[in-house]
């Protein structure tokens, strides 16, 4: 702001005079500011009201439109310690009986205790396992092959089991691995088996081999054992065993299925690895370009005179830039000391430090670029190594896929022949070869008899004919439960809507019929300084309460909502409205449309009346449902229409929010122009008074000169 020297000759209080002259413009400007302030307050008021209206629309009103809200039923159970019952909308009314034979449970395997030194970080080699093997984890009808090797940690082994679709953990305190199904029921049970001696060794040494082989696992072993054909010298006959596998109805498709899986795996692998190599090659090209650019920048920096000066003497070496940077920092500190000791002037200090700071920055930039180049070079080397490894894998995959997948077929046949050979040895050992001391509890289904018919369920929570049953304990005698209409729940749903509707309507009435605030404008900062906080609050509240007074949009919403609730619905040739069931407005016009439920104990005006609504719910619930849901749908549609997007409003908004935002923007622009105009007007008057002062100074000088001759 310019410093103005005024009134020195004339003795006038120029500032006060000018402020008086521009007061009219200032008042004009304030009117625009006041309009903007009121509009912002109006916007805030509408936002609050819009939130409440939308909440009514999406919750209480929406619930009232749904027929399911009127079909709620309640259940009374003779023994809730055995079963909990929840009735859906379609559940039949009346009494039923249930007997629970078994509860559903998950499959659970508790591993045998491992050595106390075993932790999650221990490797399988630490457990005495050598080599690798593939385990078969079956969950329901889905099988997953788990690749395991001796270098794997216990934590990684457990994680691989988890990836197969079961819960798995290692308890370091009890030194056991625990496995369990993620869901209860027979169809979600699991088994973990091995098809090789090394796989069995892994199960036994991780404590996961069970003492009792399940019937399903025995069936697998015995099925594959029948495929094993041996030569005269006792060795497995490869060709004959392959033929047996193909001829056995239980394993006939095993080779083809496994070959198909691996062909897909290798084919996808070739494509993905080829794409990976292309990406790695592009990445290396980009990194090499980055190194080239960095070297160019480094050469440019090293070519500057300021950089060359760093190494002109013998103090620093270009082979150790970090030392040079530290030295420059020390020199800057020394210059500060010289300045403090008045050895150099401030100007000399500023010039020297500026040069040293530039040199320091150059060193930092070169160091940073060299570090980036080192990292980029390492990344390029790693990428090239990965490209070579990927290319080798691609070659291996293609070799297996060559000649009509000959390599894949050979691998699969070798593995399945080995599986048959091992299965024969397991069966011959009476399954002792694969036995361990882990304990497996098989998953099972819940079994219950409902109204004389037996049902099974994989979960202890199941639904039958619209009734949700939660089984908690076996029964020794039938449990009876009775389903009836829950009239109180329906009544409470209607009452909840009436309460929320009245709250919002009461607020809208208050805003629409508010007293006028004529003569009240937003306070300026100067006006606020002369008032207490309480006075300011009362003043502004007076204005805010009247912002929506006689507002056309608000009036339209209120009128539409009230009219929607007055509509009637035809049921079996007869028309009904809410008032037919004792729900309507009172004769007190000052309430302006608030709803009452006759007979409602919480309504002091109508508590003594007969509760027609409850009677109708008990005697004719279907009619109540059709009437109330029909009227509610009418109101729902009405409110939906009020929220449609227009050129003045956004979607899901009951008021002209877009128009208000645009108006506020326009006011902001006008305020900026008004302020500019005020400044120009002030400058104009200051210039005029300055000219007057100059003229008066000249006149005074002339008078003084004439006086000297008299």
Phi, psi and omega in degrees: 000134180290145177269121184250129177258107186233155174073012184288328181265313184283336184077008180279149173277081187300318182303314181294320180297317182292319179297327176291322181293326182265003183300323180298318178293322180296318178295323177296318178298319182297328179298321178292318178298319179297320179297317179296315180300314179297321180293322177294320176295320178298318178300315180297318180297318179294321179300316179298314182291321180298319179300317181290318179295318180293325177296317176300317182298316186272342184249272186301315182290316180301317179297325182288338179281340185275129180295332179298335179292339182260356183253020181293140181232157177237153182239138172246127187244137182290333179212092183285354175285343182260324184204140171252142185236132176231124185266131174274179184297330184265001182295138181285143177285155177121184183261145179218164179234152179218142173232133184251116181271313180221150173261148177288143178217159180269153171293140185216129178236124176256113182294154177289159185290130177267173179300144183296343181278350184284126176239178178296332182276350180296144176272162178294335176295326177297336179271003179093013181269135178237141177079203184220168179194168177246125177260152179250112178258117180248124176240112186063238179254014181251128179251140177231132178270124181256111179278125184231139174219165189296335182281348182290140176279164177300319180298319180292320178300314179297319180297322178295322177295320178299321182295343178278357175105023177230167171277134180214140179203156174245123181265105183291337179287316182262356175058046179222148171265134180244133177235145176203156176291149177283339178224155181280169176106154182297321182290346180253008178293166183224161172216149180233112185231166177235149179247007177223163179297323180292324177295318177298321179300320179296315180298318182291318184278345172267001177079017185257000176280128185273153179286330179243121180279130182292157180300323181293321178291322178299321180297319179297311180300314184293324178297313181287330180297327181291345180277341186289124177239131186246149176280176182298329181277004177091356178275155181294134178270106187301304185299315181294322180292320176300317179298321180294320179299317181289332182276337182284121183300331182282339183233010188303323184262002186302314182294311181299318181297314182292321177299316180300318180298315184287324176301315178298316181299312182292321180297312177297323180297317179299315181296313183291320180290324176298316177296321179298318179294323177297318179294319180295321178296316177296321179297318179295321178299320179293319180292320178296322177295321179296318178298318179299316179295319179297318180295324178296317178296319178299316180298321179296315180297315182294341180276352180283152181294321182298323180289318181299325182298333181301323188250012180296323178274199180251005185293314185244155179244139178291350179277350180221081184291332180297320178295319178298319179298315178299321179296318178298318179299321178294322179296322178297319178296322179295322177297323178297320178295317178299321179294316179297328181270007180061024177286328176232159179277168178299320180295317179296321179297312182299317181295315182292317181294321179301317179294316181295322179295320177298315180296319178298315180298321179295318178298316180299320181293317179295317179300314181297316180293323178293322177296319178298319179297321179297314179295319180297321179295318178297317180297319178300316180297318179295317179298318179297322177296318179294322179299316180297315180296317179297321181295322178295319179295318178301317179298319179295316180296315181296324179297321180290329182275347183292160178053053178059047174064032184301319181295320179296313181299317180299313180300312183296316180297319179300315183294318183285331173294317177297324179296317179295318179299314181292320179300321179297319180293323179295314181295318180296334179273009185057036177070007178292335181298327183255007184284154176210200182240016174288153181248123181245126173253121183287145174290150180217160179272155171284143177232128179211156179246119181248117180054041175086358181247132182276137178231155172234153180209140178285350181232155177279357172243118184216160181240130178229120176054044178081004181249123178268120182251131173246106184276130183237341183200146177296152181249154174252349177208159183300142173255133182255139173224147183236132179254130178225162176294137179264079183295328180295321180296318179294316178302316181295326178296315179294317181296322179298319178296313181301318181296313181293319179299316180296320180300316182288317180296320179299318179293318180295320177301317182296320181288319184287322183260024182293157176292153180290148176245032179304135181093352178256119175237157178306141184282143173279170179298321179295321180293323180294326181295335182270003184235160175277166179299321180295319179295320179296316181298316180296320181298310183290325178297322178302318181288313185297324181293338185256004185299326181256019179298124179056030179290127184298318181295314179297316179299321179295320179297312181300313182297317181295318181293317180296316181296323181297324181282350179268355182291160180243162181231137180269129178228119180053042176082001180240141182264139180229150173231179180299325181295339178297339181244024175077022178243114181188190181270164179267174179279354180279104185294339180293341177284340174052050170098009178294145182268150176226149173250113181298134180088359179289122185296339181267000179257105185299332182282324188241012182300328184278352181284163175289135181277086182297325183296313181294321178298317180293323179296326181280327186259328183215063185297331182294320179294317178302316181300313183294320183289308185292321179292326178294313178296319180297320178296325177295315178294322180300314179295320179299313180292325178298317179296323180292339183261005182292147180291135176226182177292343182256346186217158177273167176293151179063028180231131184275347184235172184278070184293323180295318178298315181297317179300317180295322179294319179297319177298318179296319178297319179300318178295319180294320179298318179297319178294318180297319180295320178296319180295322179297317180297317179298321180293318177299314180300321180299312181292321178297321179295320180294316179293327178294321178296320178298316180299321179296316180297318180293326179294319178296317180299318180296321180296320179294319179297319180296323180293317179295324181297332183290338180270350182274000000 
